[in-house]
Amino acid sequence: MSRVAGAGTSTHRPITLGLRQNAAQFVLLVAVNALVGGMLGQERVVLPLLATQTFHLGAYTAALTYILAFGVAKAATNYVAGAWSDRYGRKPVLVAGWLVAMPVSLLLISAPSWGWIIAANVLLGISQGLTWSTTVIMKIDLVGPSRRGFAMGLNEAAGYGAVAATALTTGYLAEAYGLRPAPFLLGVAFAALGLGLSTLVVRETRGHARLEAASHVARADGRHDHLHHELSDRQVFTQTSFREPALSSASQAGLVNNLNDGLAWGLFPVLFAAAGLSVGRIGVLAALYPAVWGVGQLFTGALSDRWGRKWFIATGMWVQAVGLALVAAGDAFALWAVAAVLLGIGTAMVYPTLLASIGDVAHPAWRARSVGIYRLWRDGGFAAGALLAGVVADALGERAAVWTVAALTAASGLVVAVRMYETRQQLAAAAELRGAEG
């Protein structure tokens, strides 16, 4: 692994790329991202029920406004988080995100009207954009090019494993003690611990990205020769969003993935409650999906390092579409549990692999910005999902909304299959060699 004397760190430690060489900081960042996920998980079960039972919001569109607010705020913040990480460093952005998170749970506990809930979710979206984006960027910085999929698998497993555990816990807390304040006290503790760790223990990783940029080797196939390191912000946005086939394919798949997650977050608890399920059983279903998603990423990210990114992503989108179809067709806990498992498996195949593919293609000099732009599109899916699910559910019912999103998810997988190339360089080179020998 490459090494350089540690310019760019206050303690002048040698900067070395690699998971083993940076194990302590990597594990710390995994723990920090689990706390980030916990902040999101505190809402998964309780907020949809607050909307209908406490604030008496009858229209799905109105009930889903908090997801729209969260998605817009997070998506926009993802974009600036990447740019600010390049300009000011990763750690200051991470700490700022936790500062923004501090009042969120207190607002959810004390909110006298739905407008306060929306305001809390704007703050949560800003916080998640700053903290989650930065932990992703920092882990990519630390591990170097060889194990990006594994690194992203661990990162996303920690985050969404915490979403699942917190959703399950808050479901039981809500059933035992009511919808407020008990479930949200977890968020108060998560924010305080996250801020303390990020301020006192996490170290800056921008020097690792500079080291990788200095030793960056172009692809053997010449595919990225036009994506040299001197790209403006506008060029990075255009390449990531529209022009570069792999980057833009990943961006649209990320958007659709979180579109269906926004649907699951906002409509599934309401659909399950209408079928007569208890709050505890709704909590189990709400936790099962991100639990399988979280644990699955421990394996899928590493497997994409070995087997490649493209078909993991396409197949994962199709598995999600099947899971959504089962939710739309089902009417019992057991079938919905199977659907939640399929949704979790499909999302686990997609989530770390999309981030790893961005890391494969984007040059280290502008990779943080590209990650931010990808996450802009991906988390914009929350807002798109809230709007689409709300409008279709109001007009045609919850199940029609789920069928609609299932069809969009299947179509997104088809786009990846047709447009995306394999981004894992060694695999792409090996495939070309086999073709030449044939």
N, C-alpha and C positions, 0 to 999 in steps of 0.2 A: 504493500500500500504506500501511497505517496505521503511524504512528510515534509514539513517546513517549520522553521523556528516560528514561534507563535506570535507574530505581529498581528494586531487586531484583537488581542485579549489582554485584559488588565494584568494578569499574572504571568504573562509571557510563557505559557505552556507550549510545548511543541504541538503543532496542528497536524493531525493524522487522520486520514480517511479510513473508514471501516467500522463495522458494527462492533466487533470485539474490542477494537482500540478505543471506542467511545461508549462502552457498555454502560458505565455509571450514568452519564448524562442522558443516554438513550432511554434507560429504564425510568429515570426521573421524568422525562418528557412523556413517556407512556402513562405514568401515574397522573401527571398534570392533565393529560387529555381525557383520562377517565373522569376527572372532576368536571371538565368541560362537558362531557356527555351527561353526567349527572344533573347538571343545570338544565339540560334539555329534557331529560327523563322525568323530572318532577311534574311536567305539564301533560305528559302523554295520556294519562287516564283521567286526571282530575279536571283539566280545563274544559274539555268538551261537555262534561257533566255540569260544571259550573254554568256554562253558557245556557244550557237548557233548564236546569233545575233551580239555580239561584237567580240568574238574571233573566230567565224566561224568554230567551230568544227563540222564536218559533221558526224563522226562516233559516235554512242552511247557509245561505250566503252571509247573513248577519253573524251567525255563530262562527263561521270560518274567517271572519275579518282578522282575528288575532294571528292566524297562520299567514294570511296575506301580509300583515304588518311585519311579522317576523321574517318572512321570506324576502321581502323587498329590502329591509334593513340589512339582513345578513348578506344578501347578494351584493349590494352596493359596497358594503364594508370589506368583503372579500377582495374586491378589486383594489381598493386603496391599501389594504393590508399587505398585498404583494409589493406594491410600489414603495410603501413606507418601510417595509423590511429591507429593501435594497438601499434606501436612502438613509435611514436612521439606525438600522440594525434590527435584528429579530427580537431581542429581549425587551426593549422599550415598548414594542407593539404588543407583546404578550402581556406585560404588566398593565398597560393601558386597558386591554380587554378585560382583565379581572377587576380593575377599578370601576369600569362601566357595569359589571355584573353585580356589584355589591348591593344596590337597592332593589334588584329584580324581585327576589322572593318576598321582601317586605311589602312591596307594592301589591303582589298577588294576594298576600294575606289580608291587607287592609283595604283593598279596592272597594269603594262604595258604589261604583258604577262600571259599566263595561268599558268605558273610555279609559279608565285606569288600567284595565287588563291589556288593552291595546298598547298603551304607553309602556307598560312593563315588557311587552313582547318586542317593541321597537328597541328598547335597551338590550333585551336578551339577544336579538338578532345582531346588533352592533357588537356585543361582547363575543358572541360565537364566531362572527366573521374575523375578529381580531385574534382570538385565542386559538381556535381550531386551525385556521389558515397558517398561523405562525408555527404551531407544533408540527404540522405537515412539512412546512418548508425547512424547519430545523432538523427534522429527522432525515430528510433527503440530503441536506448539507452533510450530516455526520457520516452516513453510511457509504457515500460514494456510489458509483454506477452499478456495481455488481449485484447488490441485494436490495434494490429499491422496492420490488414487489413484496418481499418479506417485511421490510420496514413499514410499508404502508399497511400491510395486513395487521401488524401488531398495533399500529397507531389507531386504525379504524376499529379493530377488535376491542381495544380498551375503551374507546369512546362509546361505541354502540353496545358493548357489554354493560357499561355503566348506565346507558339509557334504559336497557332492559331491566337491570336490577333495581334501578330507581323507580321505574314504572310499576314493577311488581310490588315493591315496598309501599309506594304511595297508594296503590289500589287497596291494600290491606289496611293501611293507616286511615284512608278515607272511609272504609267500611266500618272500622272500629271507632273512630273519633270524629267523623264528619269531614266534609270537603275542605274546610279551613279551620284552624291554621296548620294542624299537625303535618300534612304531607309536604308543605313548603318549608318547614323548619330544616329539612335536609338541605335545601338549596342555600340557606343562610350559612350552614356549616361548610358546604362545598366551596362557596365563594371566598370565605375567609381563608380556608386552607390553600386554595389555588393561588390567591394573591400572595400569601406568605411564602410558599415554595418558589413561585416565579420571581419574586423580588430577592429572596435571600440565597437561593441555591442554584437556580438555572443559570447557565453561562451562555454568552453570545456565541453564535455559530457562523456568522457571516464570513469569518476567515476561512472556514472550510470550503465554502462555495468559491471563494477567490482562489484557493489552492487548486480545486478541481478545474476551474476555468483556465488557470495557467498551464495545466497539464492535459487539457481536453484534446482528445483524439477524434478526428472526423470519422464518420462511418466509412467502411470499406466500399460500400456501394455508391457513395457520393450523393446519396439521396438528400442530405441536409446541407449540401455545400452552399446553397443560397441563403441559408439561415445563419449567417455569420453573427458574431457577437455584438456588432454595432447596430442594433435595431432600436428605433424610437419606440415610445410607448404606443403610438398609433399603429406602427408596424406590428408590434407584438400582439396588439388587440386583433388586428386583421388576420394575422396568421393563425392565431389560436381559435378565433371564432368562425372563420369562413374559408380561408385559402388553403392552409396546409391540411391535407386529407386526414391524417391521423389525429391531429390536434382538434380539428373541427368536428370530426366524428365523435371523439371523446366528449367534446363539449355538449353536443346534442344528446348523447346518451346519458350524460350526467343530469341534464335538465329533465329528461323524461323519467329517469330513475327517481329523482326527488319530487317530481310531479306526483308519482304514485305513492311516495311516502307521505306527502302532504295530504293526499286523499285518505290514506290509512290513519293518519294522526287525527284528522278532523271528523271523518264520517264513520269509521269503523265502530268506535264506542257507541255512537248514536244508533247505528244499525243493530248492533248486538243488544243494546238496551231495549230497543223496540221488539226484539225477539224474546224478551223476558229473562235475559241473563242477569245474574246478580253483579254488583260492582266488583266483587272479588274475582268472579270468572272473567269479566271483561278485562280486569287487570292481568289475569293469566294470559289471555289472548294478546293484549297489548304488549306484554313483555316477551312472549314467545317469538314473535317476528324479529325484533332487534336482538334477542338472545342468540338465535340461530345465526343471524347476520353477524353478530360480534364474534362468536366462537368460530364460525366458518372462515372468517378472514385470517385466522391464525394459519390456515392451510392454503387458502386460495391465493393469497399474495405470493407466498413462496413457490407454489406450483406454477404461477405465471412467469416467475423467473426462469423456470426450467422448460415449460411447455409453450410459452408465448402468451401474448396479451389478446390478440384479436378475437380468437374463437372463445376464449373465456368470457369476453364482454358480450359478444353476440348471443351465445348460448344462455348466459345469465339473464339477459333481457327477456328471452323467450320463456325461461323458467318462471320469471316474475309474472309474465302475462298469463301463464297457466294458473298460478296461484291466485291472481286477481279474478280470473274467470270462476274459480271455485268459490271465492267469497261471494260473487254475484249470484251464483247458482245455489249456494248452500242455505240451510236454515237450522243448523244444529251445531252445538259446540264442537263435536268431534271432527266434522268436515271442515269447520273454520280453523281448527287447530292444524289440520293437514295443510290447509291453504297458507296459514301463517308460516309453517315450516318451509314450504316451497318459496314463499316470498323472501324468507330469510336466506335460503340457499342461493337463490338467484341474485339477490343484492350482494351477498358475500362474494360471489364470483365477479361482480362488476366493480364494486366500490374501490378496493385497493388497486385493482388492475388498471382502472382509468387513471388514477393518480400516477401510477408507475409509468404508464405510457406517455403522460405529459413529461415526466422526468427523463424518459428515454429520448424524446425528440427535442425538447427545449434546451438551448445552450445554457450552461451554468450562469453566464453573465446576465441573462434575462429570464431565467427559469422561475424565480420568485414571482415576477410579474405574470408569467404565463399560468402558473398555478392559481394566482389570484383571479385571472380572467376566466379560467376554467371553472373555478368555484363561484364566480359571478353567475355564469350560466347555470351551473348545477343547482345552486341554491335559489336561483330565480325560479326553479321548478316548484319550490314550496308555494310561491305566490301564484304561479300558473295553475298548480293543482288546486289551491284553495278556490280560485275564481272558477275554474272549469267545473270542479266537483260541486261547488255551491250552486252555480247556475243550472247545471244539468239536474242536480238533485231536486232543486225547487220546481223545475219544469216537468221532470219525468220520473223522479224518485231516486232513492239512494242506489238501487241496484243498476239502474241505467247509467248512473255516473261511474260506477265501478266497471261496467262493461265497456264504456267509452275509453277509460284509462287503460284497460287491458289491451284494447285494439291499438292504442297509441304506443304502448310498450312493445308489442310485437313488431310494429312498423319500425321502431327505433333500432331493434336488433337487426332488422333487414338492412337498414342504412349502414350499420357497422359492417355487416357481412359483405356488402357491395363496395363500399368506399374506402374502408380503412385497410391499411397494409400492416404487416407485422412489424412492430416497433422494437422488439427485442433484438438488438443488433447481431448477436452471435447466431440466433436462430435464422434471421434473415440471410445472413452470409452463408450459413450452412445449406439453406434451401437453394440459394443461387448456385452453390458449388455442386450440389446433387443434380440440379438441372443441367449444368454444363457437362458433367460427367455422363449424363444420360444422352 
